[in-house]
Amino acid sequence: MQFRKTSFLTKLLILAVGVYAVVTLVSLQDRVSAANERVRVLEEQVLYAEQEYALAEQDLAELGSDKSIMKIARTRLGMVELGEIVLCDADAQ
């Protein structure tokens, strides 16, 4: 097999294409890393939203039960059960 002598311009063109390919790959790697980080953040947000949805569904299912009514009476109305002792903090406002 016989090799032909290539011109300086051809060598320069091949070098330019090689440098362009390397620069493009590095640039794309940065973009891929940023996209992977964004995916991770979004997956965490989805997981949190699913947990919140499950809690809301559970609260909705319990709505109307005695336990739910007692919880609402305690938190919103400040009521206590018969025989319960209520402690008040004088410093709290």
Backbone as numpy.savetxt, mean C-alpha at the origin, in Angstrom:
# Nx Ny Nz CAx CAy CAz Cx Cy Cz
37.69 -18.93 -43.00 36.85 -17.77 -43.00 37.75 -16.53 -43.00
37.38 -15.58 -43.82 38.19 -14.40 -43.95 37.41 -13.20 -43.42
38.07 -12.39 -42.56 37.43 -11.20 -41.99 37.73 -10.00 -42.86
36.71 -9.17 -43.03 36.93 -7.94 -43.79 37.26 -6.84 -42.80
38.03 -5.94 -43.21 38.39 -4.80 -42.38 37.20 -3.83 -42.36
36.76 -3.47 -41.16 35.61 -2.56 -41.05 36.10 -1.13 -40.93
35.26 -0.24 -41.34 35.63 1.16 -41.31 35.46 1.74 -39.91
36.12 2.84 -39.69 36.04 3.54 -38.41 34.60 3.97 -38.13
33.89 4.41 -39.14 32.50 4.84 -38.99 31.61 3.69 -38.52
31.81 2.50 -39.01 31.03 1.33 -38.60 31.30 1.01 -37.14
32.56 1.05 -36.75 32.92 0.80 -35.35 32.29 1.84 -34.43
32.33 3.08 -34.86 31.74 4.16 -34.07 30.23 3.98 -33.94
29.58 3.58 -35.01 28.14 3.35 -35.00 27.78 2.20 -34.05
28.56 1.12 -34.09 28.31 -0.02 -33.19 28.52 0.39 -31.74
29.54 1.19 -31.48 29.80 1.68 -30.12 28.64 2.57 -29.65
28.16 3.45 -30.51 27.05 4.34 -30.15 25.79 3.54 -29.84
25.51 2.52 -30.64 24.34 1.68 -30.39 24.50 0.94 -29.06
25.69 0.45 -28.78 25.96 -0.24 -27.52 25.77 0.68 -26.33
26.31 1.89 -26.40 26.16 2.86 -25.30 24.69 3.22 -25.12
23.99 3.43 -26.23 22.55 3.74 -26.15 21.79 2.60 -25.47
22.13 1.36 -25.80 21.45 0.21 -25.20 21.70 0.15 -23.70
22.93 0.38 -23.29 23.28 0.35 -21.86 22.54 1.46 -21.11
22.56 2.67 -21.65 21.88 3.79 -21.00 20.38 3.52 -20.90
19.80 2.98 -21.94 18.37 2.66 -21.94 18.05 1.60 -20.89
18.88 0.58 -20.80 18.65 -0.47 -19.80 18.74 0.06 -18.38
19.71 0.91 -18.11 19.84 1.50 -16.77 18.62 2.36 -16.46
18.20 3.15 -17.44 17.03 4.01 -17.25 15.77 3.17 -16.99
15.62 2.11 -17.74 14.46 1.24 -17.56 14.50 0.52 -16.21
15.70 0.16 -15.77 15.82 -0.50 -14.47 15.34 0.42 -13.35
15.69 1.69 -13.42 15.21 2.66 -12.43 13.69 2.76 -12.46
13.13 2.80 -13.66 11.67 2.90 -13.78 10.99 1.65 -13.26
11.58 0.48 -13.51 11.02 -0.78 -13.02 11.07 -0.81 -11.50
12.17 -0.37 -10.92 12.29 -0.33 -9.46 11.23 0.59 -8.85
11.04 1.75 -9.45 10.02 2.69 -8.96 8.63 2.10 -9.10
8.37 1.42 -10.20 7.05 0.80 -10.40 6.83 -0.33 -9.40
7.86 -1.10 -9.10 7.73 -2.17 -8.11 7.43 -1.61 -6.73
8.07 -0.50 -6.38 7.79 0.15 -5.09 6.35 0.65 -5.04
5.90 1.23 -6.13 4.50 1.70 -6.20 3.53 0.54 -6.05
3.84 -0.59 -6.68 2.98 -1.78 -6.57 2.93 -2.25 -5.11
4.09 -2.24 -4.44 4.13 -2.67 -3.03 3.26 -1.77 -2.16
3.35 -0.46 -2.39 2.55 0.50 -1.61 1.06 0.28 -1.88
0.71 0.10 -3.14 -0.70 -0.11 -3.49 -1.22 -1.42 -2.91
-0.40 -2.46 -2.88 -0.82 -3.73 -2.28 -1.09 -3.57 -0.79
-0.25 -2.77 -0.10 -0.48 -2.50 1.32 -1.79 -1.74 1.51
-2.06 -0.78 0.63 -3.30 -0.01 0.73 -4.51 -0.90 0.48
-4.40 -1.82 -0.46 -5.50 -2.74 -0.74 -5.74 -3.64 0.46
-4.68 -4.14 1.07 -4.81 -5.00 2.24 -5.50 -4.25 3.38
-5.09 -3.00 3.60 -5.70 -2.18 4.65 -7.18 -1.95 4.35
-7.51 -1.65 3.10 -8.90 -1.40 2.72 -9.74 -2.67 2.88
-9.16 -3.82 2.55 -9.89 -5.08 2.72 -10.16 -5.36 4.20
-9.20 -5.06 5.06 -9.40 -5.24 6.50 -10.49 -4.30 7.02
-10.46 -3.06 6.58 -11.49 -2.10 6.98 -12.87 -2.55 6.49
-12.93 -3.07 5.27 -14.19 -3.57 4.71 -14.71 -4.74 5.53
-13.81 -5.65 5.93 -14.22 -6.80 6.73 -14.76 -6.35 8.09
-14.12 -5.36 8.69 -14.61 -4.84 9.98 -15.97 -4.17 9.82
-16.13 -3.41 8.75 -17.41 -2.75 8.51 -18.51 -3.78 8.25
-18.18 -4.83 7.51 -19.15 -5.90 7.26 -19.55 -6.59 8.55
-18.57 -6.81 9.42 -18.84 -7.44 10.71 -19.73 -6.54 11.56
-19.44 -5.25 11.60 -20.27 -4.31 12.35 -21.69 -4.28 11.80
-21.82 -4.33 10.49 -23.13 -4.33 9.87 -23.91 -5.59 10.21
-23.22 -6.72 10.23 -23.88 -7.98 10.56 -24.33 -8.00 12.02
-23.57 -7.35 12.89 -23.90 -7.33 14.31 -24.92 -6.25 14.65
-25.20 -5.37 13.73 -26.13 -4.27 14.00 -27.49 -4.82 14.39
-28.01 -4.35 15.47 -29.31 -4.80 15.95 -29.20 -5.87 17.02
-28.02 -6.44 17.21 -27.86 -7.43 18.27 -27.72 -6.71 19.62
-27.90 -7.45 20.69 -27.79 -6.86 22.02 -26.40 -6.29 22.27
-25.40 -7.02 21.80 -24.03 -6.57 21.98 -23.81 -5.23 21.27
-24.32 -5.09 20.07 -24.17 -3.86 19.31 -24.92 -2.70 19.98
-26.10 -2.97 20.46 -26.89 -1.92 21.12 -26.18 -1.45 22.38
-25.59 -2.39 23.14 -24.87 -2.01 24.36 -23.62 -1.19 24.01
-22.95 -1.55 22.95 -21.75 -0.82 22.55 -22.10 0.61 22.15
-23.18 0.79 21.40 -23.61 2.13 21.00 -24.05 2.94 22.22
-24.77 2.31 23.13 -25.21 3.00 24.34 -24.03 3.47 25.18
-22.98 2.67 25.25 -21.80 3.04 26.03 -21.02 4.17 25.35
-20.75 4.02 24.06 -19.87 4.99 23.39 -20.57 6.31 23.07
-21.76 6.25 22.57 -22.43 7.48 22.13 -23.25 8.15 23.23
-23.87 7.34 24.06 -24.76 7.90 25.07 -24.14 7.94 26.46
-23.01 7.29 26.66 -22.34 7.30 27.96 -23.06 6.49 29.02
-23.87 5.55 28.63 -24.62 4.74 29.59 -23.74 3.63 30.16
-24.12 3.14 31.34 -23.42 2.04 31.99 -24.44 0.99 32.41
-23.94 -0.22 32.68 -24.84 -1.29 33.11 -25.13 -1.14 34.60
-26.20 -1.75 35.00 -26.61 -1.74 36.41 -25.54 -2.44 37.25
-25.09 -1.78 38.29 -24.09 -2.34 39.17 -22.66 -2.02 38.78
-22.46 -1.37 37.67 -21.11 -1.01 37.23 -20.64 0.21 38.01
-19.35 0.25 38.28 -18.76 1.39 38.97 -18.06 2.25 37.93
-18.37 3.54 37.92 -17.79 4.47 36.96 -16.74 5.31 37.67
-15.53 5.33 37.13 -14.46 6.13 37.67 -14.25 7.33 36.76
-14.20 8.51 37.34 -13.99 9.73 36.57 -12.64 10.34 36.92
-11.92 10.76 35.92 -10.63 11.41 36.11 -10.89 12.90 36.22
-10.56 13.49 37.35 -10.83 14.90 37.59 -9.95 15.79 36.70
-8.78 15.30 36.33 -7.88 16.10 35.49 -8.28 16.08 34.03
-9.02 15.07 33.60 -9.42 14.96 32.19 -10.50 15.98 31.89
-10.42 16.54 30.70 -11.44 17.53 30.35 -12.23 17.08 29.19
